[in-house]
Amino acid sequence: IKTTSPDKFRVKPGCSILHPGASATISVYLLKAYCTPTSDINKEKFLIIWTLIGHDLKQAQLVEFWKTVPNSVLYEHRY
């Protein structure tokens, strides 16, 4: 998950494997330092990027996988 202000937010989990038919909860936290009356978080945007994986992959292999996956097989959804 990417955001327009990565220094303001924490996302958990930042990267994960989701098997067919499963669901997951993704938590997006605004850091306390940015919780002020003048903060305009309504302008923030989020981008969820995903792809299909056709082979067994362990959670520890995800960082390397994302470095090598071609853009042609990526899917995106913007919020």
PDB file of N, CA, C and O in Angstrom:
ATOM      1  N   ILE A   1       0.856  -1.177   0.000  1.00  0.00           N
ATOM      2  CA  ILE A   1       0.000   0.000   0.000  1.00  0.00           C
ATOM      3  C   ILE A   1       0.890   1.224   0.000  1.00  0.00           C
ATOM      4  O   ILE A   1       1.824   1.324   0.795  1.00  0.00           O
ATOM      5  N   LYS A   2       0.598   2.156  -0.896  1.00  0.00           N
ATOM      6  CA  LYS A   2       1.352   3.403  -0.974  1.00  0.00           C
ATOM      7  C   LYS A   2       0.416   4.555  -0.654  1.00  0.00           C
ATOM      8  O   LYS A   2      -0.797   4.447  -0.833  1.00  0.00           O
ATOM      9  N   THR A   3       0.981   5.655  -0.181  1.00  0.00           N
ATOM     10  CA  THR A   3       0.202   6.832   0.158  1.00  0.00           C
ATOM     11  C   THR A   3       0.907   8.089  -0.328  1.00  0.00           C
ATOM     12  O   THR A   3       2.106   8.074  -0.608  1.00  0.00           O
ATOM     13  N   THR A   4       0.151   9.177  -0.424  1.00  0.00           N
ATOM     14  CA  THR A   4       0.736  10.448  -0.848  1.00  0.00           C
ATOM     15  C   THR A   4       1.664  11.014   0.212  1.00  0.00           C
ATOM     16  O   THR A   4       2.514  11.849  -0.097  1.00  0.00           O
ATOM     17  N   SER A   5       1.517  10.571   1.469  1.00  0.00           N
ATOM     18  CA  SER A   5       2.356  11.066   2.577  1.00  0.00           C
ATOM     19  C   SER A   5       2.835   9.893   3.437  1.00  0.00           C
ATOM     20  O   SER A   5       2.316   9.691   4.535  1.00  0.00           O
ATOM     21  N   PRO A   6       3.804   9.125   2.966  1.00  0.00           N
ATOM     22  CA  PRO A   6       4.235   7.946   3.717  1.00  0.00           C
ATOM     23  C   PRO A   6       4.821   8.267   5.083  1.00  0.00           C
ATOM     24  O   PRO A   6       4.851   7.396   5.952  1.00  0.00           O
ATOM     25  N   ASP A   7       5.288   9.496   5.298  1.00  0.00           N
ATOM     26  CA  ASP A   7       5.815   9.866   6.610  1.00  0.00           C
ATOM     27  C   ASP A   7       4.707  10.043   7.646  1.00  0.00           C
ATOM     28  O   ASP A   7       4.990  10.019   8.844  1.00  0.00           O
ATOM     29  N   LYS A   8       3.456  10.221   7.221  1.00  0.00           N
ATOM     30  CA  LYS A   8       2.337  10.437   8.139  1.00  0.00           C
ATOM     31  C   LYS A   8       1.645   9.148   8.573  1.00  0.00           C
ATOM     32  O   LYS A   8       0.990   9.121   9.615  1.00  0.00           O
ATOM     33  N   PHE A   9       1.783   8.082   7.786  1.00  0.00           N
ATOM     34  CA  PHE A   9       0.989   6.881   8.006  1.00  0.00           C
ATOM     35  C   PHE A   9       1.845   5.642   8.217  1.00  0.00           C
ATOM     36  O   PHE A   9       2.977   5.558   7.739  1.00  0.00           O
ATOM     37  N   ARG A  10       1.286   4.688   8.939  1.00  0.00           N
ATOM     38  CA  ARG A  10       1.848   3.351   9.069  1.00  0.00           C
ATOM     39  C   ARG A  10       0.764   2.383   8.625  1.00  0.00           C
ATOM     40  O   ARG A  10      -0.407   2.547   8.967  1.00  0.00           O
ATOM     41  N   VAL A  11       1.164   1.373   7.861  1.00  0.00           N
ATOM     42  CA  VAL A  11       0.239   0.382   7.329  1.00  0.00           C
ATOM     43  C   VAL A  11       0.676  -0.994   7.827  1.00  0.00           C
ATOM     44  O   VAL A  11       1.844  -1.366   7.713  1.00  0.00           O
ATOM     45  N   LYS A  12      -0.290  -1.750   8.385  1.00  0.00           N
ATOM     46  CA  LYS A  12       0.015  -3.093   8.877  1.00  0.00           C
ATOM     47  C   LYS A  12      -1.042  -4.052   8.393  1.00  0.00           C
ATOM     48  O   LYS A  12      -2.223  -3.782   8.610  1.00  0.00           O
ATOM     49  N   PRO A  13      -0.708  -5.137   7.762  1.00  0.00           N
ATOM     50  CA  PRO A  13       0.627  -5.448   7.262  1.00  0.00           C
ATOM     51  C   PRO A  13       0.923  -4.631   6.010  1.00  0.00           C
ATOM     52  O   PRO A  13       0.009  -4.309   5.250  1.00  0.00           O
ATOM     53  N   GLY A  14       2.164  -4.301   5.795  1.00  0.00           N
ATOM     54  CA  GLY A  14       2.567  -3.539   4.621  1.00  0.00           C
ATOM     55  C   GLY A  14       2.609  -4.394   3.367  1.00  0.00           C
ATOM     56  O   GLY A  14       2.472  -3.894   2.251  1.00  0.00           O
ATOM     57  N   CYS A  15       2.801  -5.698   3.570  1.00  0.00           N
ATOM     58  CA  CYS A  15       2.906  -6.636   2.461  1.00  0.00           C
ATOM     59  C   CYS A  15       2.518  -8.012   2.991  1.00  0.00           C
ATOM     60  O   CYS A  15       2.951  -8.404   4.074  1.00  0.00           O
ATOM     61  N   SER A  16       1.709  -8.743   2.240  1.00  0.00           N
ATOM     62  CA  SER A  16       1.257 -10.039   2.720  1.00  0.00           C
ATOM     63  C   SER A  16       0.778 -10.901   1.563  1.00  0.00           C
ATOM     64  O   SER A  16       0.607 -10.424   0.441  1.00  0.00           O
ATOM     65  N   ILE A  17       0.567 -12.167   1.854  1.00  0.00           N
ATOM     66  CA  ILE A  17       0.017 -13.123   0.887  1.00  0.00           C
ATOM     67  C   ILE A  17      -1.426 -13.402   1.283  1.00  0.00           C
ATOM     68  O   ILE A  17      -1.721 -13.665   2.449  1.00  0.00           O
ATOM     69  N   LEU A  18      -2.318 -13.342   0.306  1.00  0.00           N
ATOM     70  CA  LEU A  18      -3.728 -13.616   0.536  1.00  0.00           C
ATOM     71  C   LEU A  18      -4.138 -14.748  -0.395  1.00  0.00           C
ATOM     72  O   LEU A  18      -4.084 -14.604  -1.616  1.00  0.00           O
ATOM     73  N   HIS A  19      -4.541 -15.860   0.176  1.00  0.00           N
ATOM     74  CA  HIS A  19      -4.922 -17.029  -0.616  1.00  0.00           C
ATOM     75  C   HIS A  19      -6.343 -16.874  -1.155  1.00  0.00           C
ATOM     76  O   HIS A  19      -7.150 -16.157  -0.562  1.00  0.00           O
ATOM     77  N   PRO A  20      -6.662 -17.537  -2.274  1.00  0.00           N
ATOM     78  CA  PRO A  20      -7.992 -17.421  -2.875  1.00  0.00           C
ATOM     79  C   PRO A  20      -9.103 -17.715  -1.860  1.00  0.00           C
ATOM     80  O   PRO A  20      -9.038 -18.695  -1.117  1.00  0.00           O
ATOM     81  N   GLY A  21     -10.117 -16.854  -1.844  1.00  0.00           N
ATOM     82  CA  GLY A  21     -11.249 -17.024  -0.943  1.00  0.00           C
ATOM     83  C   GLY A  21     -11.022 -16.477   0.457  1.00  0.00           C
ATOM     84  O   GLY A  21     -11.958 -16.412   1.254  1.00  0.00           O
ATOM     85  N   ALA A  22      -9.805 -16.086   0.763  1.00  0.00           N
ATOM     86  CA  ALA A  22      -9.493 -15.564   2.094  1.00  0.00           C
ATOM     87  C   ALA A  22      -9.716 -14.056   2.126  1.00  0.00           C
ATOM     88  O   ALA A  22      -9.864 -13.410   1.089  1.00  0.00           O
ATOM     89  N   SER A  23      -9.737 -13.521   3.317  1.00  0.00           N
ATOM     90  CA  SER A  23      -9.838 -12.069   3.481  1.00  0.00           C
ATOM     91  C   SER A  23      -8.802 -11.631   4.507  1.00  0.00           C
ATOM     92  O   SER A  23      -8.270 -12.446   5.260  1.00  0.00           O
ATOM     93  N   ALA A  24      -8.528 -10.345   4.524  1.00  0.00           N
ATOM     94  CA  ALA A  24      -7.541  -9.813   5.462  1.00  0.00           C
ATOM     95  C   ALA A  24      -7.968  -8.418   5.882  1.00  0.00           C
ATOM     96  O   ALA A  24      -8.671  -7.722   5.149  1.00  0.00           O
ATOM     97  N   THR A  25      -7.544  -8.027   7.047  1.00  0.00           N
ATOM     98  CA  THR A  25      -7.764  -6.678   7.529  1.00  0.00           C
ATOM     99  C   THR A  25      -6.459  -5.913   7.422  1.00  0.00           C
ATOM    100  O   THR A  25      -5.417  -6.376   7.887  1.00  0.00           O
ATOM    101  N   ILE A  26      -6.519  -4.747   6.812  1.00  0.00           N
ATOM    102  CA  ILE A  26      -5.348  -3.882   6.691  1.00  0.00           C
ATOM    103  C   ILE A  26      -5.630  -2.646   7.527  1.00  0.00           C
ATOM    104  O   ILE A  26      -6.654  -1.987   7.350  1.00  0.00           O
ATOM    105  N   SER A  27      -4.720  -2.336   8.437  1.00  0.00           N
ATOM    106  CA  SER A  27      -4.887  -1.173   9.301  1.00  0.00           C
ATOM    107  C   SER A  27      -3.984  -0.048   8.830  1.00  0.00           C
ATOM    108  O   SER A  27      -2.794  -0.251   8.592  1.00  0.00           O
ATOM    109  N   VAL A  28      -4.558   1.136   8.697  1.00  0.00           N
ATOM    110  CA  VAL A  28      -3.801   2.325   8.316  1.00  0.00           C
ATOM    111  C   VAL A  28      -3.883   3.289   9.492  1.00  0.00           C
ATOM    112  O   VAL A  28      -4.969   3.697   9.904  1.00  0.00           O
ATOM    113  N   TYR A  29      -2.715   3.647  10.025  1.00  0.00           N
ATOM    114  CA  TYR A  29      -2.644   4.507  11.195  1.00  0.00           C
ATOM    115  C   TYR A  29      -2.065   5.867  10.823  1.00  0.00           C
ATOM    116  O   TYR A  29      -1.035   5.955  10.155  1.00  0.00           O
ATOM    117  N   LEU A  30      -2.737   6.918  11.261  1.00  0.00           N
ATOM    118  CA  LEU A  30      -2.207   8.270  11.144  1.00  0.00           C
ATOM    119  C   LEU A  30      -1.376   8.509  12.395  1.00  0.00           C
ATOM    120  O   LEU A  30      -1.871   8.340  13.510  1.00  0.00           O
ATOM    121  N   LEU A  31      -0.125   8.898  12.222  1.00  0.00           N
ATOM    122  CA  LEU A  31       0.748   9.120  13.367  1.00  0.00           C
ATOM    123  C   LEU A  31       0.246  10.279  14.214  1.00  0.00           C
ATOM    124  O   LEU A  31      -0.273  11.265  13.692  1.00  0.00           O
ATOM    125  N   LYS A  32       0.403  10.152  15.503  1.00  0.00           N
ATOM    126  CA  LYS A  32      -0.137  11.117  16.454  1.00  0.00           C
ATOM    127  C   LYS A  32       0.333  12.543  16.173  1.00  0.00           C
ATOM    128  O   LYS A  32      -0.430  13.489  16.368  1.00  0.00           O
ATOM    129  N   ALA A  33       1.557  12.709  15.726  1.00  0.00           N
ATOM    130  CA  ALA A  33       2.095  14.046  15.447  1.00  0.00           C
ATOM    131  C   ALA A  33       1.284  14.778  14.378  1.00  0.00           C
ATOM    132  O   ALA A  33       1.329  16.006  14.307  1.00  0.00           O
ATOM    133  N   TYR A  34       0.548  14.044  13.550  1.00  0.00           N
ATOM    134  CA  TYR A  34      -0.235  14.644  12.464  1.00  0.00           C
ATOM    135  C   TYR A  34      -1.724  14.740  12.792  1.00  0.00           C
ATOM    136  O   TYR A  34      -2.515  15.142  11.940  1.00  0.00           O
ATOM    137  N   CYS A  35      -2.110  14.382  13.997  1.00  0.00           N
ATOM    138  CA  CYS A  35      -3.510  14.476  14.434  1.00  0.00           C
ATOM    139  C   CYS A  35      -3.745  15.855  15.046  1.00  0.00           C
ATOM    140  O   CYS A  35      -3.832  15.999  16.266  1.00  0.00           O
ATOM    141  N   THR A  36      -3.845  16.840  14.203  1.00  0.00           N
ATOM    142  CA  THR A  36      -4.066  18.210  14.668  1.00  0.00           C
ATOM    143  C   THR A  36      -5.307  18.771  13.975  1.00  0.00           C
ATOM    144  O   THR A  36      -5.719  18.268  12.930  1.00  0.00           O
ATOM    145  N   PRO A  37      -5.893  19.800  14.552  1.00  0.00           N
ATOM    146  CA  PRO A  37      -7.083  20.410  13.922  1.00  0.00           C
ATOM    147  C   PRO A  37      -6.801  20.976  12.526  1.00  0.00           C
ATOM    148  O   PRO A  37      -7.719  21.110  11.717  1.00  0.00           O
ATOM    149  N   THR A  38      -5.552  21.304  12.244  1.00  0.00           N
ATOM    150  CA  THR A  38      -5.228  21.869  10.927  1.00  0.00           C
ATOM    151  C   THR A  38      -4.846  20.803   9.907  1.00  0.00           C
ATOM    152  O   THR A  38      -4.634  21.122   8.737  1.00  0.00           O
ATOM    153  N   SER A  39      -4.755  19.535  10.329  1.00  0.00           N
ATOM    154  CA  SER A  39      -4.424  18.454   9.398  1.00  0.00           C
ATOM    155  C   SER A  39      -5.597  18.220   8.458  1.00  0.00           C
ATOM    156  O   SER A  39      -6.736  18.063   8.898  1.00  0.00           O
ATOM    157  N   ASP A  40      -5.316  18.199   7.183  1.00  0.00           N
ATOM    158  CA  ASP A  40      -6.366  17.941   6.200  1.00  0.00           C
ATOM    159  C   ASP A  40      -6.122  16.571   5.573  1.00  0.00           C
ATOM    160  O   ASP A  40      -5.655  16.470   4.439  1.00  0.00           O
ATOM    161  N   ILE A  41      -6.443  15.523   6.323  1.00  0.00           N
ATOM    162  CA  ILE A  41      -6.170  14.171   5.833  1.00  0.00           C
ATOM    163  C   ILE A  41      -7.155  13.728   4.760  1.00  0.00           C
ATOM    164  O   ILE A  41      -6.953  12.689   4.133  1.00  0.00           O
ATOM    165  N   ASN A  42      -8.215  14.497   4.540  1.00  0.00           N
ATOM    166  CA  ASN A  42      -9.174  14.146   3.486  1.00  0.00           C
ATOM    167  C   ASN A  42      -8.551  14.227   2.095  1.00  0.00           C
ATOM    168  O   ASN A  42      -9.088  13.655   1.146  1.00  0.00           O
ATOM    169  N   LYS A  43      -7.444  14.916   1.962  1.00  0.00           N
ATOM    170  CA  LYS A  43      -6.773  15.037   0.661  1.00  0.00           C
ATOM    171  C   LYS A  43      -5.794  13.900   0.400  1.00  0.00           C
ATOM    172  O   LYS A  43      -5.265  13.776  -0.704  1.00  0.00           O
ATOM    173  N   GLU A  44      -5.553  13.072   1.413  1.00  0.00           N
ATOM    174  CA  GLU A  44      -4.599  11.973   1.261  1.00  0.00           C
ATOM    175  C   GLU A  44      -5.174  10.897   0.346  1.00  0.00           C
ATOM    176  O   GLU A  44      -6.381  10.655   0.331  1.00  0.00           O
ATOM    177  N   LYS A  45      -4.306  10.267  -0.403  1.00  0.00           N
ATOM    178  CA  LYS A  45      -4.693   9.200  -1.324  1.00  0.00           C
ATOM    179  C   LYS A  45      -3.914   7.938  -0.978  1.00  0.00           C
ATOM    180  O   LYS A  45      -2.790   8.002  -0.479  1.00  0.00           O
ATOM    181  N   PHE A  46      -4.532   6.788  -1.251  1.00  0.00           N
ATOM    182  CA  PHE A  46      -3.894   5.502  -1.007  1.00  0.00           C
ATOM    183  C   PHE A  46      -3.971   4.655  -2.269  1.00  0.00           C
ATOM    184  O   PHE A  46      -4.957   4.702  -3.004  1.00  0.00           O
ATOM    185  N   LEU A  47      -2.932   3.889  -2.507  1.00  0.00           N
ATOM    186  CA  LEU A  47      -2.847   3.022  -3.675  1.00  0.00           C
ATOM    187  C   LEU A  47      -2.566   1.610  -3.198  1.00  0.00           C
ATOM    188  O   LEU A  47      -1.555   1.356  -2.543  1.00  0.00           O
ATOM    189  N   ILE A  48      -3.459   0.696  -3.525  1.00  0.00           N
ATOM    190  CA  ILE A  48      -3.253  -0.717  -3.215  1.00  0.00           C
ATOM    191  C   ILE A  48      -2.774  -1.388  -4.494  1.00  0.00           C
ATOM    192  O   ILE A  48      -3.417  -1.290  -5.539  1.00  0.00           O
ATOM    193  N   ILE A  49      -1.650  -2.062  -4.399  1.00  0.00           N
ATOM    194  CA  ILE A  49      -1.061  -2.760  -5.551  1.00  0.00           C
ATOM    195  C   ILE A  49      -1.051  -4.255  -5.237  1.00  0.00           C
ATOM    196  O   ILE A  49      -0.655  -4.665  -4.146  1.00  0.00           O
ATOM    197  N   TRP A  50      -1.492  -5.064  -6.202  1.00  0.00           N
ATOM    198  CA  TRP A  50      -1.468  -6.501  -6.005  1.00  0.00           C
ATOM    199  C   TRP A  50      -1.190  -7.211  -7.309  1.00  0.00           C
ATOM    200  O   TRP A  50      -1.259  -6.627  -8.390  1.00  0.00           O
ATOM    201  N   THR A  51      -0.872  -8.495  -7.181  1.00  0.00           N
ATOM    202  CA  THR A  51      -0.654  -9.347  -8.340  1.00  0.00           C
ATOM    203  C   THR A  51      -0.979 -10.781  -7.951  1.00  0.00           C
ATOM    204  O   THR A  51      -1.067 -11.113  -6.769  1.00  0.00           O
ATOM    205  N   LEU A  52      -1.152 -11.607  -8.937  1.00  0.00           N
ATOM    206  CA  LEU A  52      -1.378 -13.031  -8.711  1.00  0.00           C
ATOM    207  C   LEU A  52      -0.030 -13.734  -8.660  1.00  0.00           C
ATOM    208  O   LEU A  52       0.891 -13.390  -9.400  1.00  0.00           O
ATOM    209  N   ILE A  53       0.072 -14.713  -7.788  1.00  0.00           N
ATOM    210  CA  ILE A  53       1.306 -15.494  -7.665  1.00  0.00           C
ATOM    211  C   ILE A  53       0.963 -16.930  -8.029  1.00  0.00           C
ATOM    212  O   ILE A  53       0.108 -17.545  -7.392  1.00  0.00           O
ATOM    213  N   GLY A  54       1.616 -17.463  -9.035  1.00  0.00           N
ATOM    214  CA  GLY A  54       1.304 -18.793  -9.534  1.00  0.00           C
ATOM    215  C   GLY A  54       2.104 -19.914  -8.903  1.00  0.00           C
ATOM    216  O   GLY A  54       2.013 -21.056  -9.353  1.00  0.00           O
ATOM    217  N   HIS A  55       2.886 -19.623  -7.873  1.00  0.00           N
ATOM    218  CA  HIS A  55       3.685 -20.654  -7.212  1.00  0.00           C
ATOM    219  C   HIS A  55       3.746 -20.369  -5.712  1.00  0.00           C
ATOM    220  O   HIS A  55       3.418 -19.275  -5.253  1.00  0.00           O
ATOM    221  N   ASP A  56       4.179 -21.394  -4.957  1.00  0.00           N
ATOM    222  CA  ASP A  56       4.295 -21.208  -3.508  1.00  0.00           C
ATOM    223  C   ASP A  56       5.365 -20.184  -3.198  1.00  0.00           C
ATOM    224  O   ASP A  56       6.468 -20.223  -3.743  1.00  0.00           O
ATOM    225  N   LEU A  57       5.023 -19.285  -2.328  1.00  0.00           N
ATOM    226  CA  LEU A  57       5.942 -18.225  -1.932  1.00  0.00           C
ATOM    227  C   LEU A  57       5.775 -18.036  -0.434  1.00  0.00           C
ATOM    228  O   LEU A  57       4.654 -17.965   0.070  1.00  0.00           O
ATOM    229  N   LYS A  58       6.873 -17.956   0.263  1.00  0.00           N
ATOM    230  CA  LYS A  58       6.819 -17.736   1.706  1.00  0.00           C
ATOM    231  C   LYS A  58       6.818 -16.245   2.004  1.00  0.00           C
ATOM    232  O   LYS A  58       7.304 -15.447   1.203  1.00  0.00           O
ATOM    233  N   GLN A  59       6.277 -15.872   3.146  1.00  0.00           N
ATOM    234  CA  GLN A  59       6.193 -14.475   3.556  1.00  0.00           C
ATOM    235  C   GLN A  59       7.565 -13.800   3.492  1.00  0.00           C
ATOM    236  O   GLN A  59       7.666 -12.641   3.092  1.00  0.00           O
ATOM    237  N   ALA A  60       8.612 -14.513   3.880  1.00  0.00           N
ATOM    238  CA  ALA A  60       9.963 -13.949   3.896  1.00  0.00           C
ATOM    239  C   ALA A  60      10.494 -13.649   2.494  1.00  0.00           C
ATOM    240  O   ALA A  60      11.445 -12.880   2.354  1.00  0.00           O
ATOM    241  N   GLN A  61       9.907 -14.232   1.468  1.00  0.00           N
ATOM    242  CA  GLN A  61      10.359 -14.028   0.088  1.00  0.00           C
ATOM    243  C   GLN A  61       9.653 -12.850  -0.607  1.00  0.00           C
ATOM    244  O   GLN A  61       9.993 -12.520  -1.743  1.00  0.00           O
ATOM    245  N   LEU A  62       8.699 -12.228   0.046  1.00  0.00           N
ATOM    246  CA  LEU A  62       7.901 -11.180  -0.596  1.00  0.00           C
ATOM    247  C   LEU A  62       8.704  -9.953  -0.996  1.00  0.00           C
ATOM    248  O   LEU A  62       8.474  -9.401  -2.072  1.00  0.00           O
ATOM    249  N   VAL A  63       9.631  -9.513  -0.171  1.00  0.00           N
ATOM    250  CA  VAL A  63      10.402  -8.310  -0.493  1.00  0.00           C
ATOM    251  C   VAL A  63      11.156  -8.508  -1.800  1.00  0.00           C
ATOM    252  O   VAL A  63      11.138  -7.630  -2.663  1.00  0.00           O
ATOM    253  N   GLU A  64      11.805  -9.630  -1.954  1.00  0.00           N
ATOM    254  CA  GLU A  64      12.548  -9.905  -3.187  1.00  0.00           C
ATOM    255  C   GLU A  64      11.594 -10.076  -4.368  1.00  0.00           C
ATOM    256  O   GLU A  64      11.890  -9.623  -5.474  1.00  0.00           O
ATOM    257  N   PHE A  65      10.469 -10.715  -4.146  1.00  0.00           N
ATOM    258  CA  PHE A  65       9.475 -10.904  -5.204  1.00  0.00           C
ATOM    259  C   PHE A  65       9.036  -9.561  -5.779  1.00  0.00           C
ATOM    260  O   PHE A  65       8.990  -9.399  -6.999  1.00  0.00           O
ATOM    261  N   TRP A  66       8.707  -8.580  -4.904  1.00  0.00           N
ATOM    262  CA  TRP A  66       8.219  -7.279  -5.360  1.00  0.00           C
ATOM    263  C   TRP A  66       9.286  -6.486  -6.100  1.00  0.00           C
ATOM    264  O   TRP A  66       8.956  -5.594  -6.881  1.00  0.00           O
ATOM    265  N   LYS A  67      10.550  -6.790  -5.871  1.00  0.00           N
ATOM    266  CA  LYS A  67      11.632  -6.114  -6.603  1.00  0.00           C
ATOM    267  C   LYS A  67      11.710  -6.600  -8.044  1.00  0.00           C
ATOM    268  O   LYS A  67      12.203  -5.881  -8.913  1.00  0.00           O
ATOM    269  N   THR A  68      11.228  -7.812  -8.305  1.00  0.00           N
ATOM    270  CA  THR A  68      11.409  -8.418  -9.624  1.00  0.00           C
ATOM    271  C   THR A  68      10.133  -8.568 -10.439  1.00  0.00           C
ATOM    272  O   THR A  68      10.204  -8.896 -11.624  1.00  0.00           O
ATOM    273  N   VAL A  69       8.969  -8.338  -9.842  1.00  0.00           N
ATOM    274  CA  VAL A  69       7.712  -8.545 -10.565  1.00  0.00           C
ATOM    275  C   VAL A  69       7.554  -7.472 -11.655  1.00  0.00           C
ATOM    276  O   VAL A  69       7.729  -6.285 -11.380  1.00  0.00           O
ATOM    277  N   PRO A  70       7.227  -7.879 -12.876  1.00  0.00           N
ATOM    278  CA  PRO A  70       7.059  -6.902 -13.963  1.00  0.00           C
ATOM    279  C   PRO A  70       5.772  -6.089 -13.804  1.00  0.00           C
ATOM    280  O   PRO A  70       4.762  -6.598 -13.319  1.00  0.00           O
ATOM    281  N   ASN A  71       5.819  -4.836 -14.213  1.00  0.00           N
ATOM    282  CA  ASN A  71       4.654  -3.947 -14.124  1.00  0.00           C
ATOM    283  C   ASN A  71       3.450  -4.468 -14.897  1.00  0.00           C
ATOM    284  O   ASN A  71       2.312  -4.144 -14.560  1.00  0.00           O
ATOM    285  N   SER A  72       3.685  -5.259 -15.911  1.00  0.00           N
ATOM    286  CA  SER A  72       2.590  -5.751 -16.756  1.00  0.00           C
ATOM    287  C   SER A  72       1.644  -6.702 -16.019  1.00  0.00           C
ATOM    288  O   SER A  72       0.543  -6.959 -16.506  1.00  0.00           O
ATOM    289  N   VAL A  73       2.039  -7.225 -14.870  1.00  0.00           N
ATOM    290  CA  VAL A  73       1.180  -8.150 -14.119  1.00  0.00           C
ATOM    291  C   VAL A  73       0.696  -7.542 -12.798  1.00  0.00           C
ATOM    292  O   VAL A  73       0.200  -8.260 -11.929  1.00  0.00           O
ATOM    293  N   LEU A  74       0.840  -6.238 -12.648  1.00  0.00           N
ATOM    294  CA  LEU A  74       0.387  -5.558 -11.438  1.00  0.00           C
ATOM    295  C   LEU A  74      -1.016  -5.010 -11.622  1.00  0.00           C
ATOM    296  O   LEU A  74      -1.377  -4.565 -12.711  1.00  0.00           O
ATOM    297  N   TYR A  75      -1.800  -5.042 -10.564  1.00  0.00           N
ATOM    298  CA  TYR A  75      -3.142  -4.474 -10.532  1.00  0.00           C
ATOM    299  C   TYR A  75      -3.138  -3.383  -9.466  1.00  0.00           C
ATOM    300  O   TYR A  75      -2.434  -3.489  -8.462  1.00  0.00           O
ATOM    301  N   GLU A  76      -3.931  -2.334  -9.692  1.00  0.00           N
ATOM    302  CA  GLU A  76      -3.960  -1.212  -8.758  1.00  0.00           C
ATOM    303  C   GLU A  76      -5.384  -0.787  -8.447  1.00  0.00           C
ATOM    304  O   GLU A  76      -6.283  -0.907  -9.281  1.00  0.00           O
ATOM    305  N   HIS A  77      -5.573  -0.290  -7.238  1.00  0.00           N
ATOM    306  CA  HIS A  77      -6.844   0.330  -6.857  1.00  0.00           C
ATOM    307  C   HIS A  77      -6.515   1.550  -6.019  1.00  0.00           C
ATOM    308  O   HIS A  77      -5.771   1.455  -5.043  1.00  0.00           O
ATOM    309  N   ARG A  78      -7.063   2.689  -6.394  1.00  0.00           N
ATOM    310  CA  ARG A  78      -6.799   3.955  -5.689  1.00  0.00           C
ATOM    311  C   ARG A  78      -7.993   4.329  -4.811  1.00  0.00           C
ATOM    312  O   ARG A  78      -9.153   4.168  -5.190  1.00  0.00           O
ATOM    313  N   TYR A  79      -7.661   4.831  -3.633  1.00  0.00           N
ATOM    314  CA  TYR A  79      -8.683   5.324  -2.694  1.00  0.00           C
ATOM    315  C   TYR A  79      -8.443   6.780  -2.438  1.00  0.00           C
ATOM    316  O   TYR A  79      -9.183   7.403  -1.677  1.00  0.00           O
TER     317      TYR A  79
END
